[in-house]
Amino acid sequence: MKVFFVNTTKKWGGGEKWHLETACAMSNRGHEVAIMALPGKDLYKRSVSCGMRTITVHVSNLSFLNPFRLISIIKLLKKENPAILILNFSSDIKTVGVAAKFAGIRNIIYRRGSAIPIRNTLVNRLLYKKVVTHIIATSIETKRTILQNNSKLFPAGKITVLYNGIDLEQLDRMPDNKLYQRKKNEVLIGNVGRLVLIKGQKYLIEMALIIKKKGINFKVLIAGEGLQEASLKQMAVKAGVEDQLVFLGFINNIKAFMDNIDIFVLTSLSEGFGYVLVEAMACRKPVVAFNTSSMPEIIANNKTGFLVDNMDIDAFAQKVEYLIGNPILRESLGQSGRRRVEEIFDVTRTEDNLEQLLTNL
């Protein structure tokens, strides 16, 4: 098959990681693959560096209003004539998706990784009726929210749930570099994610305050960058827990981070697919998260970690404190988490499912 992956997001994140890794996997399986991306951005540079055929495309949120931009993309797609396009972003649909429709591309797939309901606007109704031919949802919860505002927006039978996969062999081979030097017998609690409101890192501060009052020796390692960093640091100072929080910034080696900690916590208010939970479980770490959006699809409650009622930070802190005091339970939950990843989220399984879907189309 000739498959083009289209992703014009400027920042590197989970969607970009999926597009690059999946494009490489499909190429290794013998398919003719290319990535269409914004020049100079992370996805473009990483795609080029790994030898993937990479096509420059200039797309912004308003590019669909530019007829010259549309015509140039139509010409490109007519010339290349891929069998399948996999789009990542709403602006990709409005510009590249529309151009693909005019170019006669039969399979225009939108991969949705956000569990946020799609707005029931006239533009969206037209796009999902006339342009998009299939949707890949990263979780059952994501599939549900696609039709939440309009049950007739898109045929439910053409929405396929495909979980993100993790390459366990590659993960296990990553070097174990210490990112933080443990002091005495302190317990290390970890969190990874963009420092933005939806990720809920402010609840880490509230959790830390509750646990600190119990006299427990611990640190919360926070990996990630974002607009909320300065605000979070100020909140930590105001709460008196600045000594319990360690901001590590962006990290490349997720295994090194997970190997460094004892417990992984995710305070996100919504996740299309909580990939970082899968990474933590793959590294045999017990996990604690709010029981919302896609989290219960990943965590087996009381078996690989704990799910807590949404935004109940007292209960959240209680579960973390319980794990701090029970190292044997941490080990047991971590081992169960690894087995769950091997059974459900192994990358070979998820790539097989995607290839079968594309073949059927």
N, C-alpha and C positions, 0 to 999 in steps of 0.2 A: 504494500500500500504506500501511497505517497501522502504523507501527513505533515501539515504545517501547524506548529504551535505558535499562537499569537499572544504576546504578553507585552503591553506597553506601559506597565507600571514603572514608576521612576525608582522606587525603593526596593531593596532586596528583602524578601520575606518568604513565608511559607508557600505562597502561590508560585513565586518565581523559582523557588527550590524544586517544587513539584514539576514545573514545566521543563526545567533543564534536565533533571534526573530522569524524567519519563521520556523525554526526547532522546536522550542518550540510550536508554534501555530499548526503545523501539528501533533505534538505529542498529544497535547490537543484535537485534533479532532479525535484521535483514530488510527492514523497511526503509523507504526513501524519506528522510526527515529533514526539516529545516525549522529554525526558530526565527520568527519575525519580532523584532524588539527595537526599542529606542536606542539610537547610537549613543555610545559613551556611558550608558547606565550599567549598573552591576550585572544584570542578566545578559546584556549584549557582550560585555567584556568577558564574563565567565564562559559564555557559549563559544566565543571565538577561541579562548585559551584552551578549551578542551577539544578543539577540532571540529565542532559542530558547524554545519553550514548555517550561517547567520545572515538574515536579510534585514537591511535597515528599513524602518517604517516610521514616519513622523505622524504621531497621533496624539491629540489632546482631547479634552472633553467636548470641545466645540468643532473639532475637525470635520464632523459630518456636515457642517454648514459650508464647507469649502469645496466647491465643485471640482476645482483643479486637483485637490488632494484625492478626492474620491476617484476621479478619472485615472489618475496615475496608479492607484491601487488596483482598480479594475483591470487595467492593461497588464499589470504585473501578474495578477491571478489568472487572467486568461492565458497568458504565456506559459505560466508554470503548471496550471491546471491540476492542483492537488485534489485527491479524492476526498480528503477530510481536512477541515480546519477546526482546531480546538482553541477557543477564545477564553481569555481570563478575566476581562474587566468590562464594565458597562460601556466605556468609550470604545473598546474594541468591537463590541457588537454594533454600536451606532455608526462606526466608520468602516472598519475592515469587514464586519459582518454584512453590512449593506452592500459594500463593494463586491463581496463574494457572491451575494445574491444576483447582482447584475452580471457577474462574470460567469454565472451558470454552475457554481460549485454546489453539489447536491447535498453534502453533509456539513452543516455548520453547527458545531457543538459548542455550547457554553458550559464551562466548568465553573460551578459556583461553590466557593469555599466559605461563604459568610452566612451565618444563621440569622440574618436580619431580613424581615419581610420585604419583598419587592413592592415598590410603590405602584398603585393601580392607576397609572397615568395613561393618557392617550398614546404617548410615544412608546411606552413599554408594551401596551396592548398590541400595537402595530409590530414592534420588533419581535415579540414572542409568537405572534401569529404568522408573520410574513417572512421573517429572517431566520430565527433559530429553529433548527430541525430536531435537536436533541439536547438534553441537559444532563451533565454529570454533577451530582450532589455529593459532597464529601461526608455527609452523615444523614441519618434518617431525619434528624432535627432540621438540617438544612433543607431537605426535600419538603418537609412540612411547611417551613416558612416561605418557600417559593410561592405557594398557592394560598397563603394565609389571608392576604387582602383581596384575592380574587380567585376563587376556585376554578374559574374557567380561563385563567390567564394562559395556561399551557397544558397539554394533555398529560395527565399524571403517569400514563403508561410509557411516556417517552422521557421520563426522569429516572435515571439509574443512579443508585447509591454505590459509590466506589470509595472505600476508605483509602486514606493515604497509607503507603507501605513504608517500612523501614528496612534498610539493608543491614541485617544483623552482622554479617561477616565483616562488612566495611566498618561498622561501628566498633566491633570488638577489636579491630586492628588499630584503631586510633591510639596515639601515644597517651600515656597517663601522666600528664604534666600538672603538677600541683598549682592551682590558681590561688590558693589561700592556705597559709600555714596554721593548722589547728593549734590552739593554745591550751595546754593542759588537757582537761577532760571535757571541754565544751562540745555541745551537740550542734551540728551544722544543719540549718534548714535552708533549702534552696528554692529560688523562684527565677524563671526565665521568661522574658517577654518584652515587647516594646513598652516603654514607659508612657502609656497613654491611659486615659480615663477608663476605657472599656476593659483594660486588664486588671483594674482594681487593686493596684499595689498599695493604695492608701490603707487597705485592710490588713496588709502586712504590718503596718505601724501599730494599728490597734491590737493585732494579735501579739506583737512583741511586747507591748505594754502590759497586757494581761499576764503573759508568761513571766516577764521580768518581776512582777509583783510576787511571784511564787518563789523567788530566789534561785531560779534555775540558771545554770551557766550555759549560754547558747549564743549563737550568731545567726543572723539571717543574711545569706549571700544573695544579692540581687543582680542578675545579669541582664543587660539590655540598655538601650538608649531611647530617648524620646523627649517630647515636649514637657512632660511632667517631672523630669528629673530634679530641677531646682526646687519645685514646689514640694516634692516628696521629702527632699532633704530638710527643708524648712519645717515641715510637719514633724519629722523625726526629732529635730531639736526641740520643738515646742512640746512634744510629748515626753521628752526626756529619754528617748531610746536611740539616740544617734550612735552610741557606743555599741549597740546591738546590731546595727545594720551596716552592711558592707556593700557599696555600689561598685561593681566590677566593670561596668560598661559593656560594650559589645564583645562577645566571645566567639571564637571560631571553632573551638574544640568542645563540643557538647559533652563528650564522654569524660573529658578531664573534669568538667564541672560536676557531672553527676557522680563520678567516682569520689569527688571531694566531700560530698554531703552525706547526711544520714537520712534525711526526710525531704521529699519534694512537695511543695505546696503550690497550688494554682488558684489565684483569687479572681480570675476572669469572670466577668458578668455574662459573657457570651463567647462561644467559640464555634465556628463552623466545623472545625475538627481540631481537637486539642492535641496537636502532633507532639508537643513537648511532653505531654503526659505519657505518650507511647515511648518516647525516648527515655524518660525516667524509669518506666517499668522495664524497658529493655536492659537498662543498667541495674536492674534488681533493687530499685528504691521504692519504698512504700510511698503512696501518694495521698494527698488530701485536697479536695476541691469542692466547690459548691455544686449542688445537685441541680444543674441547669443546663440548658441547650444540649450539646453533644456529649457532655462529660459522662453521663451514665452509660453511654454506648462504649466507652473506653474503660472506665473503672468498674470492676466487679466489687460492689460494696461489701466491705468486711472480709474480702478475699484478697484483693490486691491493694486495698487502701480504703479510704473513707469518703463518703459523700455527705455533705452537710447542707441543711436547708439554706437556700439562697440568702446571703448577707447576714446570716446568724453568726456573727464573729465570736460570740462567747462559746458556742458549740464548736466552732472551727478551732479555736485555741485549745479547747478541752481535748479534742482528738489529737492535736499536735503534742500536747503535754503528755497524753497517754502513751503516744509512740516514743516520746523522749524517755519515759520511764520503763519502757519494755523493749530492750534491744533484741530479744529473741523473737518477739512478734514482728519487729521491723524486718528481720531476716526472713521470716516465713512469708510475710506479705510480698517482700521483694522477689522471692523465688517464684511465687504464684504469678506475679506480674510478668516476669520474664516468660513463663510458660504461656500466658495469655497472648503476649505479643507474637510468640512463635506460631501459635495456632490461628490467629486472626489477622495480624498486621504485618506479617512477613512480606517483604517487597516482591518476591517471586510470585506469591499468590495474587497480590493486587495487580501486578503487571499482566499476569495471565488473564485476569478478569477484564482488564482494559483492552487487551489485544483481542479477546473474544468478542467484546462489544463492537470494536471497530470493524472486525471481520464480518460480523453479522450485518452491520450497516452497509 
